[in-house]
Amino acid sequence: MEAKCTSAIVLVIVQFCGFSDTSGQTLVTVNAATANEFNNVTMMCTPSFLTGDSLLQLVWAKVDDNGQQIGLALVISTGRTTNGQYSLSNNNLIITEVVRGDTGNYKCTVSTTIGNPGDDSAALAVNYLDNPGLKLMSNDDETAIFECTEPDGFPTPITVAWIKDGNELGVSDTDKYPSSDTTLTINDVNETDEGVYQCRAENAAYSGDDGKPSNPLELSVALTTTSSTSSRSTTQVPKSEGVCNSTGLVVVMTFVGVLIGFIICLIVVFIINKIRKSNSQVPTSKNTNQSGAYMTYTGETDRETNHTYQDLQKKDDNQAVYVNVKAKKDNQ
């Protein structure tokens, strides 16, 4: 009976001092860890030594679900390391700027001067969340519909909050906003709905201001009023497009004005040339010294010559101009 008690006491002391069994295997404990992407994380390894025992070597490696090492050891206490992302601090593994690909199981193996090598492994979880995308799916006279594409992330679930002009949009009014999860539907669109819209993805690791926002989209509302009805339309307008449209309209109007002015000038020049050409075709005869050498129009036919005198015209006081007239004949 006394021998059994002594054996039990020795077994308890051996286990307490760092052995998992009577064979002298060193006890090692690794703690699981969680970190957000691009932050630093520490995987803690705590070995237990017998009195007088000391560390020979400590090795950190990434392992699969069966505990088999993946690739080379990440870091060894003797000073070797795979790359600058990994380092040791008091037997603990420091991983700098973790990424989602660092998620997995990590094993710490300890060799001592007395005990048999011992090891333990634990999981590292890396939280991450991508930015969602935002699209305008429908845009008619009454309703605007935005769709937020759900991003990849961990942990799940991933939820969506809606942002307007930088502030969270209240969507409790289900008549105005009948859907507001990954799709935002806005009924009875009016000028108060104008603004810049975004969706923001959130999970347990990234919430509120730490959530991931989408690309912004601007919603503009054009109101057209007639004598009896008014119509509404919603448009997706990038911030610089309105200025470009106004400039284009001014250029077009200026061009049309210049073209119309040019056409009018051509018409006026054509008419003036027509009048000048018509006047230049009227034959004239001038005689300033012998006004008596011509007869006035009588409207009679000259029997001898069988000619008819034409109209007589007189221009200016100082000069007589006669048109298409025939000279007098001397009396026989």
C-alpha positions as CSV (number, residue, x, y, z in Angstrom):
1,M,0.0,0.0,0.0
2,E,2.8,2.4,0.9
3,A,4.6,1.5,-2.4
4,K,1.6,2.4,-4.4
5,C,1.2,5.8,-2.7
6,T,4.9,6.6,-3.3
7,S,4.6,5.7,-7.0
8,A,1.5,8.0,-7.3
9,I,3.3,10.9,-5.7
10,V,6.3,10.5,-7.9
11,L,4.1,10.4,-11.0
12,V,2.3,13.6,-10.0
13,I,5.7,15.3,-9.3
14,V,7.1,14.2,-12.7
15,Q,4.0,15.4,-14.6
16,F,4.0,18.7,-12.7
17,C,7.7,19.3,-13.4
18,G,7.4,19.0,-17.1
19,F,6.9,15.4,-18.3
20,S,3.7,14.2,-20.0
21,D,4.5,10.6,-18.9
22,T,7.1,8.5,-17.1
23,S,9.2,8.4,-20.3
24,G,10.2,12.0,-19.7
25,Q,8.6,13.8,-22.6
26,T,8.7,17.6,-22.2
27,L,5.3,19.3,-21.9
28,V,4.7,22.1,-24.5
29,T,1.7,24.4,-24.7
30,V,0.9,26.6,-27.7
31,N,-1.9,29.2,-27.5
32,A,-4.2,29.9,-30.5
33,A,-4.2,33.5,-31.8
34,T,-6.3,35.8,-33.9
35,A,-5.3,39.0,-35.8
36,N,-6.7,41.4,-38.3
37,E,-5.0,41.4,-41.7
38,F,-1.8,43.5,-41.9
39,N,-1.3,43.6,-38.1
40,N,1.4,41.8,-36.2
41,V,0.6,38.6,-34.2
42,T,2.3,36.5,-31.5
43,M,2.0,32.8,-31.2
44,M,3.0,31.8,-27.6
45,C,4.9,28.6,-26.9
46,T,5.4,27.6,-23.2
47,P,7.6,24.5,-22.5
48,S,7.8,23.0,-19.0
49,F,11.2,21.8,-17.8
50,L,12.4,19.4,-15.0
51,T,14.7,20.8,-12.5
52,G,18.1,21.0,-14.0
53,D,16.8,20.6,-17.5
54,S,17.5,23.2,-20.1
55,L,16.5,24.1,-23.7
56,L,18.5,22.7,-26.5
57,Q,16.5,23.9,-29.5
58,L,13.0,25.3,-30.3
59,V,11.5,25.1,-33.8
60,W,8.4,26.7,-35.2
61,A,6.8,25.3,-38.3
62,K,3.4,25.5,-40.1
63,V,1.6,22.2,-40.2
64,D,-1.5,20.7,-41.8
65,D,-4.5,19.4,-40.0
66,N,-2.7,16.1,-39.4
67,G,0.2,17.8,-37.8
68,Q,2.6,17.2,-40.8
69,Q,5.1,20.1,-41.4
70,I,4.4,22.2,-44.5
71,G,7.6,23.3,-46.2
72,L,10.7,24.5,-44.2
73,A,10.7,25.4,-40.5
74,L,9.8,29.1,-40.1
75,V,12.2,29.9,-37.4
76,I,14.7,28.0,-35.2
77,S,16.0,29.2,-31.8
78,T,19.6,28.8,-33.1
79,G,19.0,31.8,-35.3
80,R,17.8,30.5,-38.6
81,T,14.6,32.0,-40.1
82,T,12.7,31.4,-43.4
83,N,12.3,35.2,-44.1
84,G,12.0,38.5,-42.3
85,Q,8.3,38.1,-41.6
86,Y,9.1,35.6,-38.8
87,S,11.1,36.1,-35.6
88,L,11.4,34.7,-32.0
89,S,10.8,36.5,-28.7
90,N,11.1,34.4,-25.5
91,N,10.2,31.2,-27.4
92,N,7.2,32.9,-29.0
93,L,6.7,33.2,-32.8
94,I,6.2,36.8,-34.0
95,I,4.6,37.1,-37.5
96,T,4.8,40.6,-39.0
97,E,1.9,42.0,-41.0
98,V,-0.1,38.8,-41.3
99,V,-2.2,38.2,-44.4
100,R,-5.1,35.9,-45.0
101,G,-2.7,33.3,-46.4
102,D,-1.0,33.0,-43.0
103,T,-4.2,31.4,-41.6
104,G,-3.5,27.8,-40.4
105,N,-1.9,25.6,-37.7
106,Y,1.5,26.4,-36.2
107,K,3.6,23.9,-34.2
108,C,6.3,24.5,-31.6
109,T,8.8,21.6,-31.0
110,V,11.0,21.8,-28.0
111,S,14.2,19.7,-27.4
112,T,15.9,19.7,-23.9
113,T,19.0,18.3,-22.3
114,I,17.1,15.7,-20.2
115,G,13.5,15.2,-21.4
116,N,12.4,13.8,-24.7
117,P,11.3,16.4,-27.3
118,G,7.8,17.7,-26.9
119,D,5.5,19.7,-29.2
120,D,2.1,21.3,-29.4
121,S,0.2,23.2,-32.1
122,A,-2.6,25.7,-32.3
123,A,-4.5,27.6,-35.0
124,L,-3.9,31.2,-36.2
125,A,-7.0,32.9,-37.6
126,V,-6.6,36.0,-39.7
127,N,-9.6,38.3,-40.0
128,Y,-10.0,40.1,-43.3
129,L,-12.7,41.9,-45.3
130,D,-12.6,43.2,-48.9
131,N,-14.3,46.3,-50.2
132,P,-17.7,45.7,-51.8
133,G,-18.7,47.1,-55.2
134,L,-21.8,49.3,-55.8
135,K,-23.9,49.4,-59.0
136,L,-27.1,51.3,-60.0
137,M,-29.4,48.5,-61.2
138,S,-32.6,50.5,-61.9
139,N,-33.3,54.1,-62.5
140,D,-36.9,55.0,-63.6
141,D,-39.3,57.8,-62.8
142,E,-40.4,56.4,-59.4
143,T,-37.7,54.0,-58.1
144,A,-33.9,53.8,-57.8
145,I,-32.2,50.5,-56.9
146,F,-28.6,50.1,-55.8
147,E,-26.9,46.7,-55.5
148,C,-24.0,46.1,-53.2
149,T,-21.9,43.1,-54.2
150,E,-21.0,41.0,-51.0
151,P,-17.3,40.9,-50.6
152,D,-15.0,38.1,-49.3
153,G,-14.2,38.1,-45.6
154,F,-13.7,36.3,-42.4
155,P,-15.4,35.9,-40.0
156,T,-18.9,35.6,-41.3
157,P,-21.6,36.7,-41.4
158,I,-21.0,39.9,-43.4
159,T,-23.6,42.6,-43.2
160,V,-24.1,45.8,-45.2
161,A,-24.8,49.3,-44.0
162,W,-25.9,52.1,-46.4
163,I,-24.2,55.5,-46.4
164,K,-25.5,58.8,-48.0
165,D,-23.2,61.8,-48.1
166,G,-20.8,60.3,-45.6
167,N,-23.5,59.5,-43.0
168,E,-25.3,56.2,-42.3
169,L,-28.7,56.2,-44.0
170,G,-31.7,55.5,-41.8
171,V,-33.7,52.8,-43.6
172,S,-36.3,52.0,-41.0
173,D,-39.1,53.4,-43.2
174,T,-40.0,50.2,-45.1
175,D,-42.4,52.1,-47.4
176,K,-39.6,54.4,-48.6
177,Y,-36.9,51.7,-48.4
178,P,-38.6,48.3,-49.0
179,S,-35.2,46.5,-49.2
180,S,-32.0,47.5,-47.6
181,D,-29.7,44.5,-47.2
182,T,-27.4,44.0,-50.1
183,T,-29.9,45.8,-52.3
184,L,-31.2,49.3,-51.5
185,T,-34.5,50.2,-53.1
186,I,-35.7,53.8,-52.9
187,N,-39.4,54.4,-53.6
188,D,-41.0,57.8,-54.6
189,V,-37.7,59.3,-55.6
190,N,-37.5,63.1,-55.2
191,E,-35.0,65.9,-54.8
192,T,-34.4,65.0,-51.1
193,D,-32.9,61.7,-52.3
194,E,-30.1,63.4,-54.2
195,G,-26.6,62.7,-52.9
196,V,-23.6,60.4,-53.0
197,Y,-24.4,56.8,-52.0
198,Q,-22.1,54.0,-50.7
199,C,-22.6,50.6,-49.1
200,R,-20.3,49.6,-46.2
201,A,-19.4,45.9,-45.5
202,E,-19.0,44.9,-41.9
203,N,-18.3,41.8,-39.8
204,A,-17.2,41.0,-36.3
205,A,-13.7,42.2,-36.9
206,Y,-14.5,45.3,-39.0
207,S,-17.6,47.3,-37.9
208,G,-18.7,50.9,-37.9
209,D,-15.9,53.2,-39.1
210,D,-13.6,50.2,-39.5
211,G,-16.0,48.7,-42.1
212,K,-15.0,48.6,-45.8
213,P,-16.8,51.2,-48.0
214,S,-17.7,50.7,-51.6
215,N,-17.1,53.0,-54.5
216,P,-19.3,56.1,-54.4
217,L,-22.2,56.8,-56.8
218,E,-24.1,60.1,-57.1
219,L,-27.9,60.0,-57.5
220,S,-29.3,63.1,-59.2
221,V,-33.0,63.8,-59.6
222,A,-34.4,65.9,-62.6
223,L,-37.8,67.5,-62.1
224,T,-39.8,68.5,-65.2
225,T,-43.1,70.4,-64.6
226,T,-45.9,70.8,-67.2
227,S,-49.3,72.6,-66.8
228,S,-51.0,69.6,-65.2
229,T,-48.4,67.0,-64.4
230,S,-44.8,66.7,-63.1
231,S,-42.4,63.9,-64.0
232,R,-39.4,62.7,-62.1
233,S,-36.3,60.9,-63.2
234,T,-33.2,59.7,-61.5
235,T,-29.8,59.6,-63.1
236,Q,-26.4,58.4,-62.1
237,V,-24.1,61.4,-62.8
238,P,-20.4,61.5,-62.0
239,K,-19.5,64.8,-60.3
240,S,-17.8,66.3,-63.4
241,E,-20.4,65.3,-66.0
242,G,-22.8,68.2,-65.4
243,V,-20.1,70.8,-66.1
244,C,-19.0,69.0,-69.3
245,N,-22.6,68.9,-70.6
246,S,-23.1,72.7,-70.0
247,T,-19.8,73.5,-71.8
248,G,-20.8,71.3,-74.7
249,L,-24.2,73.0,-75.0
250,V,-22.6,76.4,-75.1
251,V,-20.2,75.3,-77.9
252,V,-23.1,73.8,-79.9
253,M,-25.2,77.0,-79.6
254,T,-22.3,79.2,-80.5
255,F,-21.6,77.1,-83.6
256,V,-25.3,77.2,-84.7
257,G,-25.4,81.0,-84.2
258,V,-22.3,81.5,-86.4
259,L,-23.6,79.3,-89.1
260,I,-27.0,81.1,-89.2
261,G,-25.2,84.5,-89.4
262,F,-23.0,83.3,-92.2
263,I,-26.0,82.0,-94.2
264,I,-27.8,85.4,-93.7
265,C,-24.7,87.3,-95.0
266,L,-24.6,85.1,-98.1
267,I,-28.3,85.8,-98.8
268,V,-27.8,89.6,-98.4
269,V,-24.7,89.6,-100.7
270,F,-26.6,87.6,-103.3
271,I,-29.6,90.1,-103.3
272,I,-27.3,93.1,-103.6
273,N,-25.3,91.6,-106.5
274,K,-28.6,90.7,-108.2
275,I,-29.8,94.4,-107.9
276,R,-26.5,95.7,-109.2
277,K,-26.5,93.4,-112.1
278,S,-30.0,94.3,-113.0
279,N,-29.2,98.1,-113.0
280,S,-26.1,97.6,-115.1
281,Q,-28.1,96.1,-117.9
282,V,-30.1,99.3,-118.6
283,P,-28.6,101.0,-121.7
284,T,-28.1,104.8,-121.5
285,S,-27.1,107.6,-123.8
286,K,-25.7,110.9,-122.6
287,N,-25.4,114.3,-124.3
288,T,-24.8,117.3,-122.2
289,N,-24.3,119.8,-125.0
290,Q,-27.0,119.1,-127.6
291,S,-30.1,118.5,-125.6
292,G,-32.2,119.7,-128.6
293,A,-30.8,117.0,-130.7
294,Y,-33.3,114.6,-129.2
295,M,-37.1,114.4,-129.3
296,T,-39.4,113.5,-126.5
297,Y,-41.4,110.3,-126.5
298,T,-44.6,110.7,-128.6
299,G,-45.8,107.2,-128.6
300,E,-46.2,107.4,-132.4
301,T,-44.6,105.3,-135.1
302,D,-42.2,106.8,-137.5
303,R,-43.7,106.0,-140.9
304,E,-40.4,106.4,-142.8
305,T,-38.4,104.2,-140.6
306,N,-41.2,102.3,-139.1
307,H,-39.6,102.7,-135.6
308,T,-41.3,103.5,-132.3
309,Y,-39.7,105.9,-130.0
310,Q,-39.0,104.6,-126.5
311,D,-39.3,106.1,-123.0
312,L,-37.4,109.2,-122.3
313,Q,-35.7,109.6,-118.9
314,K,-34.0,112.7,-117.5
315,K,-31.5,112.5,-114.6
316,D,-29.9,115.4,-112.6
317,D,-30.3,119.1,-113.4
318,N,-26.9,119.5,-115.0
319,Q,-27.0,116.7,-117.4
320,A,-29.6,115.2,-119.6
321,V,-29.7,111.4,-120.0
322,Y,-32.0,110.0,-122.6
323,V,-32.8,106.4,-122.9
324,N,-33.6,104.6,-126.2
325,V,-34.6,107.6,-128.2
326,K,-34.2,108.4,-131.8
327,A,-32.7,111.7,-133.1
328,K,-34.9,114.3,-135.0
329,K,-34.8,114.4,-138.7
330,D,-34.5,117.7,-140.6
331,N,-37.6,118.8,-142.5
332,Q,-37.3,118.2,-146.1
